[in-house]
């Protein structure tokens, strides 16, 4: 995995590491480490733990401390305070459902690579004005899917995307085949029933299949 000369990750590093960034929702910190180990064992290292539950920050902290091969990130970052809390917990990148200058500035000050969420041309322009060119296209399917991303590649030829939202194992290749798509985000790698049952072998297999999508 490439890093900048100062040793910091970039958003592009995060996107290029594997074909899929798993979107992870955890309610129990005890699940965080075995889940992360299963994903890493399957070839997926960039782990987006969404800040949708009270356990999220503790889960990021546990993964950062106990799974050195993993690169934990924070998803659903909706404010500068979220970014600051995520970085303090050990997150090494951030993913937001939208973009505001305050979120962008906080992540820049923290040295936290950010994938800001966009769904329209105006939102892409706003993110670009803030200096961000690697973006999360969200909600991907509802915002027009692969056809929309193909259309956006004309005016925004210098922007690279991670579509998330409605992306599945069945349609991931449709997105990954586009030249402006570097990776996709998806929750299918960590199905709730498998997490609840502690079926880490199943999750490792889903990770292996996802990692092979770029082949």
C-alpha positions as CSV (number, residue, x, y, z in Angstrom):
1,X,0.0,0.0,0.0
2,X,1.5,3.3,-1.1
3,X,1.7,6.2,1.4
4,X,2.8,9.8,1.0
5,X,6.4,10.7,1.9
6,X,5.4,11.7,5.4
7,X,3.9,8.3,6.0
8,X,0.3,9.4,5.9
9,X,-2.4,7.6,4.1
10,X,-4.3,9.4,1.3
11,X,-7.9,8.9,0.3
12,X,-6.7,7.2,-2.9
13,X,-4.6,4.8,-0.9
14,X,-7.7,3.8,1.0
15,X,-9.7,3.3,-2.2
16,X,-7.0,1.4,-4.1
17,X,-6.3,-1.1,-1.4
18,X,-9.1,-3.5,-2.4
19,X,-12.2,-3.6,-4.6
20,X,-14.5,-3.2,-1.7
21,X,-14.6,-1.2,1.5
22,X,-16.9,-3.0,3.9
23,X,-19.6,-0.8,5.6
24,X,-19.7,-2.2,9.1
25,X,-22.4,-1.6,11.8
26,X,-21.5,-3.0,15.2
27,X,-23.5,-2.9,18.4
28,X,-21.2,-5.0,20.5
29,X,-17.5,-4.2,20.9
30,X,-16.8,-7.9,21.6
31,X,-17.5,-8.5,17.9
32,X,-15.1,-5.9,16.6
33,X,-11.8,-7.8,16.8
34,X,-12.9,-11.2,15.5
35,X,-14.8,-9.5,12.7
36,X,-11.7,-7.4,11.7
37,X,-9.5,-10.5,11.8
38,X,-11.9,-12.3,9.5
39,X,-12.0,-9.5,7.0
40,X,-8.3,-9.1,7.0
41,X,-7.8,-12.8,6.6
42,X,-10.0,-12.6,3.5
43,X,-7.9,-9.8,2.0
44,X,-9.9,-6.7,3.1
45,X,-8.0,-4.3,5.3
46,X,-9.8,-1.0,5.0
47,X,-12.6,-1.3,7.4
48,X,-15.3,1.4,7.6
49,X,-17.0,1.2,11.0
50,X,-20.0,3.4,10.8
51,X,-20.7,5.8,13.7
52,X,-24.4,4.7,13.8
53,X,-24.2,2.9,17.2
54,X,-23.0,3.8,20.7
55,X,-20.4,1.1,20.4
56,X,-18.8,2.4,17.2
57,X,-15.9,4.4,18.7
58,X,-15.0,1.6,21.1
59,X,-15.0,-0.8,18.2
60,X,-12.6,1.4,16.2
61,X,-10.4,1.6,19.2
62,X,-10.3,-2.2,19.7
63,X,-9.5,-2.8,16.1
64,X,-6.8,-0.2,16.1
65,X,-5.2,-1.7,19.2
66,X,-5.6,-5.4,18.5
67,X,-5.6,-6.0,14.7
68,X,-2.5,-4.3,13.4
69,X,-3.0,-5.5,9.9
70,X,-6.4,-3.7,9.7
71,X,-6.8,-0.1,8.8
72,X,-9.9,1.1,10.7
73,X,-11.9,4.0,9.5
74,X,-15.0,5.8,10.6
75,X,-18.2,6.0,8.5
76,X,-21.2,8.2,8.9
77,X,-19.0,11.1,9.9
78,X,-21.5,14.0,10.0
79,X,-19.6,16.8,11.9
80,X,-16.2,18.0,12.8
81,X,-16.8,16.6,16.3
82,X,-17.4,13.2,14.8
83,X,-14.1,13.4,12.9
84,X,-12.2,14.4,16.0
85,X,-13.7,11.6,18.1
86,X,-13.0,9.1,15.3
87,X,-9.4,10.1,15.1
88,X,-9.0,10.0,18.8
89,X,-10.3,6.4,18.8
90,X,-7.7,5.4,16.2
91,X,-9.5,5.8,12.9
92,X,-7.2,6.3,10.0
93,X,-9.7,7.5,7.5
94,X,-13.2,9.0,7.5
95,X,-16.2,8.5,5.2
96,X,-19.1,11.0,5.3
97,X,-22.7,10.7,3.8
98,X,-22.3,14.3,2.6
99,X,-19.9,17.2,2.6
100,X,-19.5,20.4,4.5
101,X,-16.4,22.7,4.7
102,X,-16.3,22.1,8.5
103,X,-16.0,18.4,8.0
104,X,-13.4,18.9,5.3
105,X,-11.3,21.3,7.4
106,X,-11.5,19.1,10.5
107,X,-10.2,16.1,8.6
108,X,-7.5,18.1,7.0
109,X,-6.3,19.4,10.4
110,X,-6.4,15.9,11.8
111,X,-4.5,14.4,8.8
112,X,-7.5,12.1,8.3
113,X,-8.1,11.0,4.7
114,X,-11.8,11.8,3.8
115,X,-14.2,10.4,1.3
116,X,-17.0,13.0,1.3
117,X,-20.4,11.9,0.1
118,X,-21.9,13.4,-3.0
119,X,-24.9,12.6,-5.2
120,X,-25.1,15.6,-7.7
121,X,-22.9,17.7,-9.8
122,X,-23.3,20.7,-7.5
123,X,-22.2,18.6,-4.5
124,X,-19.2,17.4,-6.5
125,X,-18.2,21.0,-7.2
126,X,-18.5,21.9,-3.6
127,X,-16.3,19.0,-2.6
128,X,-13.8,20.0,-5.3
129,X,-13.7,23.6,-4.0
130,X,-12.7,22.2,-0.7
131,X,-9.8,20.3,-2.4
132,X,-11.4,16.8,-2.4
133,X,-11.2,14.7,-5.6
134,X,-11.8,11.2,-4.2
135,X,-15.4,11.0,-3.3
136,X,-18.1,8.7,-2.1
137,X,-21.1,8.5,-4.5
138,X,-24.0,8.0,-2.2
139,X,-26.7,6.7,-2.2
140,X,-25.3,5.1,-5.4
141,X,-28.2,3.1,-6.7
142,X,-30.9,5.6,-5.7
143,X,-28.8,8.5,-7.2
144,X,-28.7,6.9,-10.7
145,X,-26.3,4.0,-10.3
146,X,-23.6,3.1,-12.8
147,X,-25.4,5.1,-15.6
148,X,-25.1,8.3,-13.5
149,X,-21.4,7.7,-12.8
150,X,-20.8,7.1,-16.4
151,X,-22.5,10.4,-17.2
152,X,-20.5,12.2,-14.5
153,X,-17.2,11.0,-16.0
154,X,-17.5,13.6,-18.8
155,X,-17.6,16.9,-16.8
156,X,-15.8,15.4,-13.8
157,X,-13.1,13.4,-15.6
158,X,-10.6,14.2,-12.8
159,X,-12.8,12.8,-10.0
160,X,-12.7,9.3,-8.7
161,X,-15.5,7.6,-6.9
162,X,-16.4,4.9,-4.3
163,X,-20.1,4.2,-4.9
164,X,-21.9,3.1,-1.8
165,X,-25.6,2.4,-1.1
166,X,-27.4,-0.4,-2.9
167,X,-24.1,-1.9,-4.1
168,X,-24.1,-5.7,-3.7
169,X,-22.0,-8.7,-4.8
170,X,-24.4,-9.0,-7.8
171,X,-23.9,-5.5,-9.2
172,X,-20.5,-4.5,-7.9
173,X,-18.7,-5.4,-11.1
174,X,-21.1,-3.0,-13.0
175,X,-19.6,-0.2,-10.9
176,X,-16.0,-1.4,-10.8
177,X,-15.9,-1.6,-14.6
178,X,-16.2,2.2,-14.9
179,X,-12.9,4.1,-15.3
180,X,-13.9,6.7,-12.6
181,X,-14.7,4.1,-10.0
182,X,-11.8,2.9,-7.9
183,X,-13.7,0.8,-5.4
184,X,-17.2,0.3,-4.0
185,X,-18.6,0.3,-0.5
186,X,-21.0,-2.4,0.7
187,X,-22.5,-4.0,3.7
188,X,-22.8,-7.4,2.2
189,X,-19.4,-8.5,3.6
190,X,-20.7,-8.3,7.1
191,X,-24.3,-9.6,7.1
192,X,-26.1,-9.0,10.4
193,X,-27.0,-12.6,11.0
194,X,-23.4,-13.8,10.5
195,X,-22.1,-11.1,12.8
196,X,-24.6,-12.0,15.5
197,X,-23.8,-15.7,15.2
198,X,-20.1,-15.1,15.2
199,X,-19.8,-16.9,11.8
200,X,-16.3,-15.4,11.1
201,X,-15.6,-18.1,8.5
202,X,-18.5,-17.0,6.4
203,X,-17.3,-13.4,6.7
204,X,-13.8,-14.3,5.7
205,X,-15.1,-16.1,2.6
206,X,-17.3,-13.1,1.6
207,X,-14.1,-11.0,2.0
208,X,-12.1,-13.3,-0.2
209,X,-14.8,-13.1,-2.9
210,X,-14.9,-9.3,-2.6
211,X,-11.2,-9.0,-2.9
212,X,-11.3,-11.1,-6.1
213,X,-13.7,-8.7,-7.8
214,X,-10.8,-6.6,-9.0
215,X,-9.1,-9.5,-10.6
